[in-house]
Amino acid sequence: MYARPLTVTEALPSAVQPETSPIPYCFILDDAYRVLMAGPSGGEDPLSALYAADSRIDELPGPIDRVVRALTATWRTSRAPSNVTAVVSHLHVTVAPLHGYDGRRIAVFVNRHDRLSA
């Protein structure tokens, strides 16, 4: 006999049920902070309100871009880069170093801050 797998909404208590908005959101950036990938794909961007009217498609929203640059500033020193987090515009932003054959990449994870503190 096999157990039926639980869906996310069945497995989590009601206080932490996921919202319909597709946050958490993830970006993969190159070393010049250009967006290479973003997701989840499909639907509207839940962070669209944070973009300036003249933003380019390969840029992070302004408030998130500024915090990512501040959090990764120490990565250029001799110390090994590590995961770092901050809160901006009610969003919890985590950056993590990625390394591959093309060099360093930056992973950026964005969650609602109010959901983390509940």
Secondary structure, DSSP 8 states (H G I E B T S, - for coil): -------HHHHS-GGG---SS--SEEEEE-TT--EEEEES-SS--TTGGGS-TT--TTS--HHHHHHHHHHHGGGGSSS----EEEEETTEEEEEEEEEETTEEEEEEEEEEHHHH--
